[in-house]
């Protein structure tokens, strides 16, 4: 479970940067949700990983 949350955290972080690049490439003409939504999942997975690591 710990390793899976870390992998998902990294995956969603990469998706965040791809989404941000897409938004910048389109000069803000597309929704910023392409970057924000994956970052929320990345933060949740990272927080869960850190919580499990301390146990």
mmCIF file as gemmi writes it, N, C-alpha and C atoms, coordinates in Angstrom:
data_model
loop_
_atom_site.group_PDB
_atom_site.id
_atom_site.type_symbol
_atom_site.label_atom_id
_atom_site.label_alt_id
_atom_site.label_comp_id
_atom_site.label_asym_id
_atom_site.label_entity_id
_atom_site.label_seq_id
_atom_site.pdbx_PDB_ins_code
_atom_site.Cartn_x
_atom_site.Cartn_y
_atom_site.Cartn_z
_atom_site.occupancy
_atom_site.B_iso_or_equiv
_atom_site.pdbx_formal_charge
_atom_site.auth_seq_id
_atom_site.auth_asym_id
_atom_site.pdbx_PDB_model_num
ATOM 1 N N . UNK Axp A 1 ? 0.827 -1.198 0 1 0 ? 1 A 1
ATOM 2 C CA . UNK Axp A 1 ? 0 0 0 1 0 ? 1 A 1
ATOM 3 C C . UNK Axp A 1 ? 0.865 1.252 0 1 0 ? 1 A 1
ATOM 4 N N . UNK Axp A 2 ? 1.938 1.249 0.799 1 0 ? 2 A 1
ATOM 5 C CA . UNK Axp A 2 ? 2.807 2.418 0.858 1 0 ? 2 A 1
ATOM 6 C C . UNK Axp A 2 ? 3.436 2.698 -0.501 1 0 ? 2 A 1
ATOM 7 N N . UNK Axp A 3 ? 3.968 1.651 -1.103 1 0 ? 3 A 1
ATOM 8 C CA . UNK Axp A 3 ? 4.661 1.828 -2.378 1 0 ? 3 A 1
ATOM 9 C C . UNK Axp A 3 ? 3.697 2.279 -3.47 1 0 ? 3 A 1
ATOM 10 N N . UNK Axp A 4 ? 2.474 1.769 -3.423 1 0 ? 4 A 1
ATOM 11 C CA . UNK Axp A 4 ? 1.477 2.136 -4.421 1 0 ? 4 A 1
ATOM 12 C C . UNK Axp A 4 ? 1.1 3.614 -4.315 1 0 ? 4 A 1
ATOM 13 N N . UNK Axp A 5 ? 0.94 4.114 -3.097 1 0 ? 5 A 1
ATOM 14 C CA . UNK Axp A 5 ? 0.605 5.537 -2.939 1 0 ? 5 A 1
ATOM 15 C C . UNK Axp A 5 ? 1.762 6.422 -3.392 1 0 ? 5 A 1
ATOM 16 N N . UNK Axp A 6 ? 2.988 5.977 -3.179 1 0 ? 6 A 1
ATOM 17 C CA . UNK Axp A 6 ? 4.143 6.746 -3.656 1 0 ? 6 A 1
ATOM 18 C C . UNK Axp A 6 ? 4.17 6.777 -5.181 1 0 ? 6 A 1
ATOM 19 N N . UNK Axp A 7 ? 3.919 5.649 -5.803 1 0 ? 7 A 1
ATOM 20 C CA . UNK Axp A 7 ? 3.914 5.584 -7.268 1 0 ? 7 A 1
ATOM 21 C C . UNK Axp A 7 ? 2.808 6.469 -7.84 1 0 ? 7 A 1
ATOM 22 N N . UNK Axp A 8 ? 1.614 6.396 -7.245 1 0 ? 8 A 1
ATOM 23 C CA . UNK Axp A 8 ? 0.518 7.255 -7.706 1 0 ? 8 A 1
ATOM 24 C C . UNK Axp A 8 ? 0.843 8.732 -7.486 1 0 ? 8 A 1
ATOM 25 N N . UNK Axp A 9 ? 1.485 9.06 -6.371 1 0 ? 9 A 1
ATOM 26 C CA . UNK Axp A 9 ? 1.877 10.443 -6.12 1 0 ? 9 A 1
ATOM 27 C C . UNK Axp A 9 ? 2.82 10.969 -7.18 1 0 ? 9 A 1
ATOM 28 N N . UNK Axp A 10 ? 3.793 10.16 -7.555 1 0 ? 10 A 1
ATOM 29 C CA . UNK Axp A 10 ? 4.744 10.557 -8.605 1 0 ? 10 A 1
ATOM 30 C C . UNK Axp A 10 ? 4.034 10.67 -9.949 1 0 ? 10 A 1
ATOM 31 N N . UNK Axp A 11 ? 3.167 9.707 -10.242 1 0 ? 11 A 1
ATOM 32 C CA . UNK Axp A 11 ? 2.431 9.723 -11.505 1 0 ? 11 A 1
ATOM 33 C C . UNK Axp A 11 ? 1.576 10.977 -11.641 1 0 ? 11 A 1
ATOM 34 N N . UNK Axp A 12 ? 0.829 11.313 -10.582 1 0 ? 12 A 1
ATOM 35 C CA . UNK Axp A 12 ? -0.024 12.501 -10.648 1 0 ? 12 A 1
ATOM 36 C C . UNK Axp A 12 ? 0.794 13.79 -10.654 1 0 ? 12 A 1
ATOM 37 N N . UNK Axp A 13 ? 1.972 13.782 -10.059 1 0 ? 13 A 1
ATOM 38 C CA . UNK Axp A 13 ? 2.843 14.954 -10.129 1 0 ? 13 A 1
ATOM 39 C C . UNK Axp A 13 ? 3.315 15.188 -11.564 1 0 ? 13 A 1
ATOM 40 N N . UNK Axp A 14 ? 3.664 14.106 -12.243 1 0 ? 14 A 1
ATOM 41 C CA . UNK Axp A 14 ? 4.065 14.228 -13.649 1 0 ? 14 A 1
ATOM 42 C C . UNK Axp A 14 ? 2.897 14.735 -14.492 1 0 ? 14 A 1
ATOM 43 N N . UNK Axp A 15 ? 1.691 14.205 -14.231 1 0 ? 15 A 1
ATOM 44 C CA . UNK Axp A 15 ? 0.509 14.689 -14.957 1 0 ? 15 A 1
ATOM 45 C C . UNK Axp A 15 ? 0.256 16.168 -14.695 1 0 ? 15 A 1
ATOM 46 N N . UNK Axp A 16 ? 0.574 16.629 -13.499 1 0 ? 16 A 1
ATOM 47 C CA . UNK Axp A 16 ? 0.403 18.042 -13.175 1 0 ? 16 A 1
ATOM 48 C C . UNK Axp A 16 ? 1.292 18.916 -14.053 1 0 ? 16 A 1
ATOM 49 N N . UNK Axp A 17 ? 2.553 18.517 -14.185 1 0 ? 17 A 1
ATOM 50 C CA . UNK Axp A 17 ? 3.471 19.303 -15.015 1 0 ? 17 A 1
ATOM 51 C C . UNK Axp A 17 ? 3.076 19.249 -16.492 1 0 ? 17 A 1
ATOM 52 N N . UNK Axp A 18 ? 2.589 18.117 -16.943 1 0 ? 18 A 1
ATOM 53 C CA . UNK Axp A 18 ? 2.11 18.011 -18.324 1 0 ? 18 A 1
ATOM 54 C C . UNK Axp A 18 ? 0.891 18.909 -18.526 1 0 ? 18 A 1
ATOM 55 N N . UNK Axp A 19 ? -0.017 18.9 -17.558 1 0 ? 19 A 1
ATOM 56 C CA . UNK Axp A 19 ? -1.201 19.76 -17.645 1 0 ? 19 A 1
ATOM 57 C C . UNK Axp A 19 ? -0.847 21.236 -17.619 1 0 ? 19 A 1
ATOM 58 N N . UNK Axp A 20 ? 0.115 21.598 -16.779 1 0 ? 20 A 1
ATOM 59 C CA . UNK Axp A 20 ? 0.542 23.003 -16.722 1 0 ? 20 A 1
ATOM 60 C C . UNK Axp A 20 ? 1.189 23.422 -18.039 1 0 ? 20 A 1
ATOM 61 N N . UNK Axp A 21 ? 1.992 22.541 -18.612 1 0 ? 21 A 1
ATOM 62 C CA . UNK Axp A 21 ? 2.609 22.852 -19.907 1 0 ? 21 A 1
ATOM 63 C C . UNK Axp A 21 ? 1.544 23.003 -20.992 1 0 ? 21 A 1
ATOM 64 N N . UNK Axp A 22 ? 0.516 22.169 -20.929 1 0 ? 22 A 1
ATOM 65 C CA . UNK Axp A 22 ? -0.572 22.263 -21.906 1 0 ? 22 A 1
ATOM 66 C C . UNK Axp A 22 ? -1.311 23.587 -21.782 1 0 ? 22 A 1
ATOM 67 N N . UNK Axp A 23 ? -1.562 24.004 -20.567 1 0 ? 23 A 1
ATOM 68 C CA . UNK Axp A 23 ? -2.249 25.285 -20.344 1 0 ? 23 A 1
ATOM 69 C C . UNK Axp A 23 ? -1.381 26.438 -20.837 1 0 ? 23 A 1
ATOM 70 N N . UNK Axp A 24 ? -0.091 26.392 -20.535 1 0 ? 24 A 1
ATOM 71 C CA . UNK Axp A 24 ? 0.8 27.465 -20.989 1 0 ? 24 A 1
ATOM 72 C C . UNK Axp A 24 ? 0.962 27.461 -22.505 1 0 ? 24 A 1
ATOM 73 N N . UNK Axp A 25 ? 1.009 26.278 -23.09 1 0 ? 25 A 1
ATOM 74 C CA . UNK Axp A 25 ? 1.138 26.171 -24.544 1 0 ? 25 A 1
ATOM 75 C C . UNK Axp A 25 ? -0.059 26.804 -25.244 1 0 ? 25 A 1
ATOM 76 N N . UNK Axp A 26 ? -1.236 26.656 -24.664 1 0 ? 26 A 1
ATOM 77 C CA . UNK Axp A 26 ? -2.453 27.238 -25.238 1 0 ? 26 A 1
ATOM 78 C C . UNK Axp A 26 ? -2.711 28.648 -24.723 1 0 ? 26 A 1
ATOM 79 N N . UNK Axp A 27 ? -1.736 29.235 -24.089 1 0 ? 27 A 1
ATOM 80 C CA . UNK Axp A 27 ? -1.788 30.62 -23.601 1 0 ? 27 A 1
ATOM 81 C C . UNK Axp A 27 ? -2.98 30.874 -22.695 1 0 ? 27 A 1
ATOM 82 N N . UNK Axp A 28 ? -3.31 29.893 -21.866 1 0 ? 28 A 1
ATOM 83 C CA . UNK Axp A 28 ? -4.386 30.053 -20.903 1 0 ? 28 A 1
ATOM 84 C C . UNK Axp A 28 ? -5.774 29.928 -21.482 1 0 ? 28 A 1
ATOM 85 N N . UNK Axp A 29 ? -5.864 29.499 -22.711 1 0 ? 29 A 1
ATOM 86 C CA . UNK Axp A 29 ? -7.159 29.38 -23.361 1 0 ? 29 A 1
ATOM 87 C C . UNK Axp A 29 ? -7.943 28.146 -22.939 1 0 ? 29 A 1
ATOM 88 N N . UNK Axp A 30 ? -7.285 27.23 -22.265 1 0 ? 30 A 1
ATOM 89 C CA . UNK Axp A 30 ? -7.966 26.02 -21.782 1 0 ? 30 A 1
ATOM 90 C C . UNK Axp A 30 ? -8.049 26.1 -20.261 1 0 ? 30 A 1
ATOM 91 N N . UNK Axp A 31 ? -8.838 25.228 -19.708 1 0 ? 31 A 1
ATOM 92 C CA . UNK Axp A 31 ? -9.079 25.248 -18.268 1 0 ? 31 A 1
ATOM 93 C C . UNK Axp A 31 ? -7.81 24.904 -17.479 1 0 ? 31 A 1
ATOM 94 N N . UNK Axp A 32 ? -7.606 25.613 -16.391 1 0 ? 32 A 1
ATOM 95 C CA . UNK Axp A 32 ? -6.473 25.325 -15.514 1 0 ? 32 A 1
ATOM 96 C C . UNK Axp A 32 ? -6.673 24.021 -14.761 1 0 ? 32 A 1
ATOM 97 N N . UNK Axp A 33 ? -7.851 23.449 -14.849 1 0 ? 33 A 1
ATOM 98 C CA . UNK Axp A 33 ? -8.138 22.172 -14.217 1 0 ? 33 A 1
ATOM 99 C C . UNK Axp A 33 ? -7.253 21.048 -14.724 1 0 ? 33 A 1
ATOM 100 N N . UNK Axp A 34 ? -6.701 21.217 -15.934 1 0 ? 34 A 1
ATOM 101 C CA . UNK Axp A 34 ? -5.786 20.206 -16.455 1 0 ? 34 A 1
ATOM 102 C C . UNK Axp A 34 ? -4.554 20.074 -15.561 1 0 ? 34 A 1
ATOM 103 N N . UNK Axp A 35 ? -4.211 21.096 -14.824 1 0 ? 35 A 1
ATOM 104 C CA . UNK Axp A 35 ? -3.06 21.044 -13.919 1 0 ? 35 A 1
ATOM 105 C C . UNK Axp A 35 ? -3.492 20.903 -12.463 1 0 ? 35 A 1
ATOM 106 N N . UNK Axp A 36 ? -4.611 21.49 -12.114 1 0 ? 36 A 1
ATOM 107 C CA . UNK Axp A 36 ? -5.021 21.535 -10.71 1 0 ? 36 A 1
ATOM 108 C C . UNK Axp A 36 ? -5.559 20.193 -10.219 1 0 ? 36 A 1
ATOM 109 N N . UNK Axp A 37 ? -6.366 19.53 -11.019 1 0 ? 37 A 1
ATOM 110 C CA . UNK Axp A 37 ? -6.975 18.269 -10.582 1 0 ? 37 A 1
ATOM 111 C C . UNK Axp A 37 ? -5.928 17.191 -10.305 1 0 ? 37 A 1
ATOM 112 N N . UNK Axp A 38 ? -4.954 16.974 -11.204 1 0 ? 38 A 1
ATOM 113 C CA . UNK Axp A 38 ? -3.934 15.972 -10.867 1 0 ? 38 A 1
ATOM 114 C C . UNK Axp A 38 ? -3.106 16.353 -9.641 1 0 ? 38 A 1
ATOM 115 N N . UNK Axp A 39 ? -2.915 17.661 -9.415 1 0 ? 39 A 1
ATOM 116 C CA . UNK Axp A 39 ? -2.137 18.082 -8.243 1 0 ? 39 A 1
ATOM 117 C C . UNK Axp A 39 ? -2.883 17.757 -6.954 1 0 ? 39 A 1
ATOM 118 N N . UNK Axp A 40 ? -4.203 17.859 -6.963 1 0 ? 40 A 1
ATOM 119 C CA . UNK Axp A 40 ? -4.968 17.482 -5.768 1 0 ? 40 A 1
ATOM 120 C C . UNK Axp A 40 ? -4.787 15.992 -5.461 1 0 ? 40 A 1
ATOM 121 N N . UNK Axp A 41 ? -4.83 15.173 -6.494 1 0 ? 41 A 1
ATOM 122 C CA . UNK Axp A 41 ? -4.607 13.74 -6.285 1 0 ? 41 A 1
ATOM 123 C C . UNK Axp A 41 ? -3.175 13.467 -5.844 1 0 ? 41 A 1
ATOM 124 N N . UNK Axp A 42 ? -2.223 14.197 -6.399 1 0 ? 42 A 1
ATOM 125 C CA . UNK Axp A 42 ? -0.818 14.019 -6.004 1 0 ? 42 A 1
ATOM 126 C C . UNK Axp A 42 ? -0.619 14.383 -4.535 1 0 ? 42 A 1
ATOM 127 N N . UNK Axp A 43 ? -1.227 15.471 -4.105 1 0 ? 43 A 1
ATOM 128 C CA . UNK Axp A 43 ? -1.108 15.881 -2.707 1 0 ? 43 A 1
ATOM 129 C C . UNK Axp A 43 ? -1.76 14.864 -1.777 1 0 ? 43 A 1
ATOM 130 N N . UNK Axp A 44 ? -2.907 14.334 -2.186 1 0 ? 44 A 1
ATOM 131 C CA . UNK Axp A 44 ? -3.587 13.34 -1.361 1 0 ? 44 A 1
ATOM 132 C C . UNK Axp A 44 ? -2.758 12.059 -1.254 1 0 ? 44 A 1
ATOM 133 N N . UNK Axp A 45 ? -2.214 11.611 -2.364 1 0 ? 45 A 1
ATOM 134 C CA . UNK Axp A 45 ? -1.393 10.386 -2.346 1 0 ? 45 A 1
ATOM 135 C C . UNK Axp A 45 ? -0.121 10.591 -1.538 1 0 ? 45 A 1
ATOM 136 N N . UNK Axp A 46 ? 0.501 11.74 -1.671 1 0 ? 46 A 1
ATOM 137 C CA . UNK Axp A 46 ? 1.719 12.019 -0.93 1 0 ? 46 A 1
ATOM 138 C C . UNK Axp A 46 ? 1.445 12.106 0.57 1 0 ? 46 A 1
ATOM 139 N N . UNK Axp A 47 ? 0.337 12.734 0.937 1 0 ? 47 A 1
ATOM 140 C CA . UNK Axp A 47 ? -0.014 12.824 2.355 1 0 ? 47 A 1
ATOM 141 C C . UNK Axp A 47 ? -0.314 11.447 2.93 1 0 ? 47 A 1
ATOM 142 N N . UNK Axp A 48 ? -1 10.617 2.162 1 0 ? 48 A 1
ATOM 143 C CA . UNK Axp A 48 ? -1.287 9.255 2.614 1 0 ? 48 A 1
ATOM 144 C C . UNK Axp A 48 ? -0.002 8.449 2.759 1 0 ? 48 A 1
ATOM 145 N N . UNK Axp A 49 ? 0.922 8.625 1.818 1 0 ? 49 A 1
ATOM 146 C CA . UNK Axp A 49 ? 2.209 7.932 1.895 1 0 ? 49 A 1
ATOM 147 C C . UNK Axp A 49 ? 2.974 8.344 3.146 1 0 ? 49 A 1
ATOM 148 N N . UNK Axp A 50 ? 3.006 9.636 3.413 1 0 ? 50 A 1
ATOM 149 C CA . UNK Axp A 50 ? 3.737 10.113 4.601 1 0 ? 50 A 1
ATOM 150 C C . UNK Axp A 50 ? 3.097 9.62 5.884 1 0 ? 50 A 1
ATOM 151 N N . UNK Axp A 51 ? 1.765 9.556 5.905 1 0 ? 51 A 1
ATOM 152 C CA . UNK Axp A 51 ? 1.058 9.067 7.086 1 0 ? 51 A 1
ATOM 153 C C . UNK Axp A 51 ? 1.361 7.586 7.303 1 0 ? 51 A 1
ATOM 154 N N . UNK Axp A 52 ? 1.361 6.808 6.243 1 0 ? 52 A 1
ATOM 155 C CA . UNK Axp A 52 ? 1.635 5.366 6.361 1 0 ? 52 A 1
ATOM 156 C C . UNK Axp A 52 ? 3.098 5.11 6.727 1 0 ? 52 A 1
ATOM 157 N N . UNK Axp A 53 ? 3.985 5.978 6.266 1 0 ? 53 A 1
ATOM 158 C CA . UNK Axp A 53 ? 5.409 5.814 6.544 1 0 ? 53 A 1
ATOM 159 C C . UNK Axp A 53 ? 5.717 5.971 8.018 1 0 ? 53 A 1
ATOM 160 N N . UNK Axp A 54 ? 4.968 6.842 8.691 1 0 ? 54 A 1
ATOM 161 C CA . UNK Axp A 54 ? 5.217 7.12 10.114 1 0 ? 54 A 1
ATOM 162 C C . UNK Axp A 54 ? 4.699 6.004 11.011 1 0 ? 54 A 1
ATOM 163 N N . UNK Axp A 55 ? 3.782 5.187 10.519 1 0 ? 55 A 1
ATOM 164 C CA . UNK Axp A 55 ? 3.213 4.125 11.346 1 0 ? 55 A 1
ATOM 165 C C . UNK Axp A 55 ? 4.156 2.968 11.499 1 0 ? 55 A 1
